[in-house]
Structure formats: C-alpha cells, structure tokens
Amino acid sequence: MRNGTRLAALDLGSNSFRLEIGKFENGQITRVEYHKEFVRQGSGLDDNNLLSLEAMERGWSCLERFNERLTRFRKDHIRAVATQTLRQAENRDVFLSRACQILGFPIDVISGREEARLIYQGVANLLPRSSDRRLVVDIGGRSTELILGKNLDANQLQSFQLGSVTWSMKFFPGGKLGNSAFKQAEIAAMAELDEASQIYHPGKWDIAYGSSGTIGAIAEILTAAGQPPGIITRQGMEWLKSRMVRAKYLDNLQLDTLKDERKPVLAGGLAVLIAIFDVLQISEMQHALGALRQGVLYDLLDREQPTTDLRSTTVTNLMQKFAVDNAQATRVERTALQLFRQYPLIEGMTKVRERTERKMRWAARLHEIGAHISHSSYHRHGAYIMDNAEAPGFALPELHNLSQLILGQRGKLHKLDADFSEVPFCSQLLALRLAVILCHARRNPQMDGILLQRRLLPVLNFTLSVTREWAEAHPQSLYLLRQEVEAWNRIGPNFRLQVR
C-alpha cells in the first residue's frame, strides 16, 4: 500500500456507531478524522431479539451522515463491522439491506471472537513493542471481550454476552441507582464471567489494559477526580460507585467529563468492570487508546496481501484439523482457478476479481472438509462446519458465503441460500462445480480442449465447450457435464455445453 493512502473503518456497536479515517505512512496508520454518534441500537432489541424500527432508523440516519465522509474512498479501502446487537437480532437482514444501500458496500457482522481479535490488534498496534504478557478488556454495549496476547499476537480470545447497555437496562431501570442494584449487577456479572477466572488469572498476564467507551469514560472521570491519568483502580471505582449511589438517579448525577450521552449506560458498565476486577484479581488497569476500529484499519493492511491475510492461515488450519485430502484439494483448486481465469475481466473490476478468486480458492481447498464427519453428504457437513466454525479473520457473511459454495459444489442448486443473479457468486460456484466434476476420478484432469465462457448481456449465461476428441476420451466426465447443464437450467442462469 502506498504512503498517503487513506483507509476508513466503521464500527457499528450496540451503543454507538464510530467512523475512523486514517492515513497509511511507513507501516503505521495515523488518525485523520474520527466521528462518533450514540445510536443506542442495543436498547432497541426486544425479548424476542427483534430490532425495533426506531433503532434501525437511528442507525440508518447515522450511516447517511457518515457516508458523506466516504464518497471519494475506494471500496476496498473501507470496512464496516457490526457487533453483538446485529449478531443477535433476528431481523438484522432488514437493517443491513438498507444500511448497505446507504453505504454502497457490505457490512460484516463479525463473531465475538473475531471482534476480540480485532480489538487486540487495535490496542497492540497503538502500544510500544514489549515482551509483556497483556490482558485486554473491552466492555461494549452488549458484549465484553477478554484477550490475552503478547506484542501483536492474540493467544486467547473470549466474548461474553454482557455489557453496559444490557446491564444498565436490567439492573438500573429508569436510571435508579442504589447499593442493592449494584450488588445484584456485580454478582450477575461475576456469574457470567466465572469461567474466565481459570483462563485469565493473574499468572497469565503482566499488565492489564482496557479499551473503548465504557472503560475510557471511567478512566476520564477518575483522572478528573485526581487519580493518576489513564489508571483505573478498584478503590477509584468504589469512589465512583458511591457518588452514583448518593445521586440516587442518573438525572441527578454530576461528574466532570461525563457526557450526557454516556450517562444511561455508565452504571451497567461500571458494575461489569468491578466484576471483572474481582473475578480476575486485577489491581489496576491502564486505559488503552486503541480499540476495534483501529484493529479493523490494520486488518485492512493485511488483507491487501494474500501472504499476510489471516484468512488464508485459517483455511490451512481448518484443512489440517479436519484431515482434508491435500492432494485432491490442490487438484480441485488448480482446476477451478484455471476455469475461473477464462472468464473475461470486467472493466475496472481487477480488485474485485482478485478477491472473488481468492474466496473461490478457499472454497476449493475446503470443499471436502465435511468428509471427516462422513463421506455421505460430505458437502452438507462441510457447509455446517463453515457456518459454525471459529475462523479468525472471517466475518460471519464471509463464512456463510463459503458454506454455500461448499454446499453447492454438487447436487441440486435450489437448496442454496443464494442470489443467482449475482455474477461473482455464480462465477465462483460454476468454476468450483466443474472442477469437482473434472477431478472426480481424483486424478489431474486433461484441460486441453476445454473452454469456459461467460456473457453478461442480455442476461448472465455460461457456455462450456469441449473438443470432440476430449469428449470421446472422457465419456464419464461428459455424462456428468450434461447433468450439470440440467441442474443449472432448472434454476438459472443459463448454462450450455457444446462439443465442437
């Protein structure tokens, strides 16, 4: 990436939406702009995990304002990620459909562990290099992430479903503050976090850092009260809690540096942080400048280079874990790639072509991942694995896209949750299915005499042509290819086979 390149990250959190714009210079990213709005989507989630229209509209309005700052950015230099509220919302597709139209690019709903990994990257890249073992804590609106790491490497990642919004709504309704409410909130948080005590105990780390809104707000309040700058202690939090209890109601609470927008979720966030201190036996915590959005920016740098893309490493690890036949995976990958590269390049879509090709290659490498469970219906087992795997570097929609490619490698196409008018997906899927057919004997196929063509107008259609000599030499493959034509023509787009 060239010096001076601008990158943008959008963090669609449960309490606030944030936009970070940075400039790449000599391996580092420096802030150019930062915007934050308290959207409070998390408070719009009901008991049935349905997001209210009002909460959606607040989010859409915010994204419209953010999008004004992004009009001149290349799409591959922007990434938007969504966290716990949209992970949890049953009707998230309603929000995401409109949100993606507003922005003009996809929004990645990321898993809890992927959120934790990106948080650590954001924190670690803004800290000096050190041999210290680090504990990083991030309290969001509806989830809390705990990470152990060293330098830039995160070693232990966990996400817990408790946060400042959920705990404030549950234990401090109407903004009422009291010792009993704090005690109940702290006990409940400790119960949620009990399992973390064995993994994150003090012997596992040397220094504790806290990132993002809740911890930053508490650190600022304590600093304004005379505590050491950027340091949070158990004693300091007890002082803050006593001030809140004396106020009785949030409306009465007056604290230097406390913004009105932060007030509604402060009590719940404080109770969760006190519980974390007690469960993990933390004596003091430093407020870290980095957070999720900085992690997303640095992850964009890695995604620019296939050799540093964490997703490629994850694919390799999954292949090893599920004992994938590496020779067959390589054979199918090479064949699918050879077919895919016969498609004409759409003008101005070089970067899109590269990313689409990379994802198809991952699907080819993983196409037999389900065979470790059972060879019967291995494509269905493989799709299930991808939809439910812990896969560092991947967003949930990316994993689902891979699962659909793996599910669709054979058999009927109507079973797929897919839009068959989408050119990249259909192009990937057809190349993968043809590669699986041509490699069905688990030998390197004869590719001379095979030509795959794609036309976009008047409608998307594909033509596979083979020489008569090839057809006569490979009658079994020809039979399977004719069945493939029937499969596509039942659902579209049109696919033809020609023997020339």
N, C-alpha and C positions, 0 to 999 in steps of 0.2 A: 504494500500500500504506500502511496506517495505521501511525503510530508505535506502537511496543509490540508489533507483530506478531512472533511467534516463527517462525523457519524452522529446518529441520534438513537436514543433508547427511550421507549415509553414503558412505564411500569404502571399497570392497571391494578392497583391494590384494592383491598377491601375498604380502606378508609379514605385514601387519597389516590389520585392519578398524578403521575410525575413525568415530566419530559426533560431529559438531559441531552444537551448537544455539546459534543466535544470535538477537539481538533487533534488529529494524529501528528505527532512530531517525534521522530527518532525513537520509535518504540513505545512512547508514552502518549496518553490522552489527557489533554488539559481542557477544563471546562470553558465553554464559550457562552452558553445560556443554560438557565435552569428555571423551570416553571412547575408549580405545584398547585393543585386545587383539591379541596376537601370534598370529594364526591359522595362519600359515605354509602357506597353500594352495599357494603356488608350489612347495614341496618335495614336494607330493603329486601332481605331474604327471609321468607316466612318459614313456618314449621314444616312445610312440605317441600322446602328447598326450591321455591319458586321466587324469582326475582320480580319485584313489582315494576310496573310501567314507569312509575315516578323515578325509581332508582335508575332504570335504563335511560330515561330521558336526561337525567343529570349527567350520566356518563357520555351520552351522545353529544350533548352541548359542550362538554369539556373537550372532547376529541375534535369537534369542529374548530374550537379556538386553537388547540394545539396544531391542527393541520395547517393553519396559516403560516406556521414557522417552518413547515417541511416541504413547501411547494417546489423548491429547487434541489432537493436531495435525490440522489439515485436510490431506487428502491432497495438495492442490495446493501445500502449503507444505513438502513433504518431497520430496527427490530422492535416490535411491541410484544410484551409478555403480560399475561394475566395470571393471577394467583388464586388464593383459596375461594373467594366468593364465586368466581366463574368456574373453578374446578367443581364446586358443589352445586351450582344452580342447575336444576333440571331443564330449564328453558334457556340455557346460555346461548343456544344457536340463534335465538331471536335477537338477542343483544348483539352477538358477534356479526351476524349478517349485515345489519345496518352499520355497525361500527367499521367493518371492513370497507363498506361502500364509501363512508366518510373519508377514511384514510387513504384508500386506494392500494392497500397492501394487507397481507394477512396478519392476524393477531394469534400468537402462540399461547395456548393455555398450557402451562408447564406443571409438572408434578411437584409434590412437596420437596422431594429430594433434589430435583433439578433446581428448584428455587434456592434450596440451601447451597448447592454447588455454586450458583451464580452469585449469591450473597458473599460467599467466601472469596470468590475471585475479585469482587468489588472491594472488599475490605483489604485483602492481601496486596493488591496492586497499588493501593494508596499508603501502604506501610513500608518502612525500610526493610530491606532483606535482613533476615535474622534466623538464627538457629533455634529460637524459642518455639516451644510447642504452644499453639494458640487454641483457645476456646473462643468461638464466635457465637454470639447470641443475637437473634433478631426477633423482636416481637411485632408482628403485624396485626392487622385488624381481626383476622380470623384464624391465623396460624402462627406458630412460633417455631423457628428453626434453630437447631443446635448443631454446630460443626466443630470438629477437631481437625487441625491442619498444621502444616509447617511450611514456611515460605509460601509458594503458590499452589501447593498440593493439599487438597482436602482429602482427609483419610476416613473420616466418619461423619455421616450425614443423617440427620433425622428431622422430620417435620411433625409437629404435634398440633392437633386441632383445638387450640385455644388462643385467644388474642384479646387485644384491647377493646374491640367492638363487642365481641360475644360476651366477654366477662362483664363489661360495663352494662350491657342490656340485661344480663341475667341477674347480677348481684346488686346493681345500683340503679334500679328503675326509677325514672323521674328525677334522676340526679340526686337522690337522697343518700347522704354519707353517714356512716356510723361504724363504731368498732365491731359490732356484730357482723355487719355486712362484709367488712374487710376480712374478718376471721374466716367466714364461710368461703369467701372468694379465694383466700390463700390456701385453705385446706383442699378445696376442689382442684385448684391448680396443681398442688403437690401430688394429689392422687393421679392426675393425668401424667405427671412428669416422673412418677416413681421409677419407672423402668429405666429412665435416663441416668439414675444415680450410679448404676454399675458401669456404664459405658463412659460417662463424662466426669467421673470423680476426680478430685484434685491431683491425684497421682498421674493423671493422663495429660495434664497441661501445665504450662508455666505462667501464662498470663491470659486474662480474660478480657475480651473486647465485646462491646455492644454496639449494634448498628441500627440505623433507621429511626423512624419518627418517635415512637414512644420513649425509647432509651435516650435519644437526643434531647427530647423535651425535658425529661427528668434531670439529665446532666446539666442543662442550661439553668433550670430552676435552682439546683443545688449550688452551682457556681455563683449565681446572683445572690444566694444567701450566705456566701463567704466560704464555701467549700473549695478545695483545690480544683482548678479548672479541668473540666473533662473527666473528673473522677466521681464514680458513684460508689457509696459505701452503704452497708446495712444501717448504720446509725443515721446517715443522711436520709435514707428512705423512711425511717421511723419518724424523723422530724417532719418530713413532708406529709406523711400519713396523719400525724397529729394535727397539723394545720388544716387538713381536709376535714377531719372529724369535727374540729371546733367550728368549721364553717357550716356544718350540718347539711347544706345544699350546695350544689355546684354553682348556682347563681350567686351565692354569697362569697365564693372563693376568689380571693385577690392575691395573685402571686406575680412577682416581677418575671418577665419574659414569657409568661404563659399566655398563649394566644387563645382567643375565644373559640376558634375552630378546633383546638386540641382539647378543650375542657371536657366535652361529653365522653371522651374515651380515656381520660387520664386515670381515673380510679381503677378501672379494669386493668389497664396496662401496668399500673403500679403494683397491684395485687399479684399479677403474674410474675413480675420481676422479683418481688420479695420471695415468692415461692421458688423461683429458680435459684436465688442466692442460698436459700435454706437447703434445698434438695442437693445442690452441687457444692455446698460448703464454700461459697465464694466470699472472700473478704472484701475485695474491691474490684471494680470493673472500669476499664477505660472506654470512653466513647470514641468509636472509630468513624472516620469521615466517609469511608466507602460504604456502599450498600448495593442492593440488587441492580439498580440501573447502571452503575459503573461496571458491574460484572457483565451485564449484557453488552456494553460497549467493547470491553476487552474480548469477550467471546466472539464478537463480530470479526475481530482481527484474526482469530484462529480459524474461523470458518472461511476466510479468504484463501487459505492454503490447505489443500487436501491432506498434506503431510502432518499438519498440526490440528486438524479437525478432530475433536474428541469423539465425534460420532463414528468415525472410521475405526477408532480403537475399541469403542463399544461393540461394533459389529464383529470385530475379530474375537473379542472376549465371549460374546454370545455363541459364536461358532464353536469355540473351544468348550464352553460349558455344556452345550447340547450335542457334542460329538458329531458335528456336521462332517460329512464326507468332503474333505477339502478339494480333492481332485475333481469330483463332479461339480462342486460349487464353482470352481475356477473355470471349468469347461462351459457351464451354462452362462457364467458372467461374460466370458470372452465371446461366446456366440451371440448373446443378447446385445453386447456392445457393438459387434460387427454389423448386426442388423440395424440397430438404432442409428448408427452413423451414416446409413444410407438415406435417411430422411433428409430432405433439403433443409438448409438452415434458414429459418425465418429472419428476415432483415431486422437488424437491431436487437436480436434476441440471443446473442452469444452467451451472456452470463446466465440467462435462464436455461439455455441448452446445457451448459456445464453443470448447473445444479440438478437439472432433471436427470441427466446422465448419471451423476453420482448417486442419486437415490435409487435409480434402476439397478445400478451395480450392487448396492447394498441388498436390495431385494433378491437379486440373483444369488448372492453369497449365502443368504439366509433362507432360500426357498425350501430347503429340506430340514429346517430346524425342528419341525414337528415330528420328524421320523424317529427322534429319540424317544418319543412317547409311544407312538405306534405307526407302523408304515401304512396301515389302513387309514385313509382320510388324513394323511400327514399334513396336507395343506390347511385343513381346518384347525388342527392342533397348532400349527405354526402361526396362524392368524391370531389364535387365542393368546399364545405366548407374547406376541408383539404388542397386543392391546393391553397386556397386564405386566409387562416386564419393567423392571427398574433399569432404565437405559440412559446413563449420563450423557448429556449433550442434546438429547432429543426432546422436543416438545410433544405433548400428547397428540396433536393433529398429525405430526410427522410420523409418529408410531402407528397411528391408525391408517395413514396412507400406505405405510409398509405392510401392515396387516392385510389390507385389501389387495395389494399386489400379490402377496403370498397366497391368500385365499383364492385369488383369481387366476393363478398360474395354470389351472386345469379345470375342466368341467364347465358347467353352465355359468353364464355371466350374470343372469338376473339375481343371483344370490348376493351380489356385491352392493355395498352402500357407496355408490359412485355415480358421478355425473358423466355420462358417456358422450357429452358434447365437449368435454374438457380435453383439449388437444394434448397437453403434456402427459396426463394420466393414461389416455388411450394409447399414445405412442409408446409409453413405457410398458404397459400391460401387454400389448400385442408382441413387442420385441421379446419380452420375457416368456410368454406362452409359446411362441415359435421356437425359442431357444430350448425350452424344456422338451418340445416335440422332437427337434432335430438331435438332441442329446439323449433320447430315450434309451438307447442301447448302451449308454454310459461309455461311449467312445467319442473321439473328436469327429464331428460331422464334416462331410465334404461340402464346403461352402461355394466352390466354383460353380457358376451357373445359377446362383440364387440372387434375385434382385427384389428388394422391398421398396415400394414407392408409396408416397403419401401425398394426397391432394386436399387442400382446404376448401376449395370452392367448386361447385356451388354449395356442397356440404362436405364434411370430413369423410374421406374414404381412403382405403388402402388397397394396394394390389401387390400380391406376391407372384412373381413369375419365375419359373424354373425351366431349364432346357429339357428337351425330350430325352436326351442322354441321361441327365440326372434323374428324371422321373423313372426311367426304365431300370436304372441301377438301384433305386431306393423305393421299392413298391410299398413297404410298410410305412415309411415316412410320408409318402404321397397319400396313402389312405388316411393317416392322422391329420394331414393338412386339409384334406377335403372335409373331414369332420369339423375342423376348426372354422372353415368358411361357414358351415351351417350354424355353428354356435354364435358367431358374430352377427350373422344375418337375421337371427331371431330377435336381436335386441338393438343392433346398430352400434357404431357406424358401419357403413357398407364395407365388406371385405371380399375381394375376388382372388381366385387362384388361376393363373394362366400357365399352360405348358406350351412353350414356344419351339 
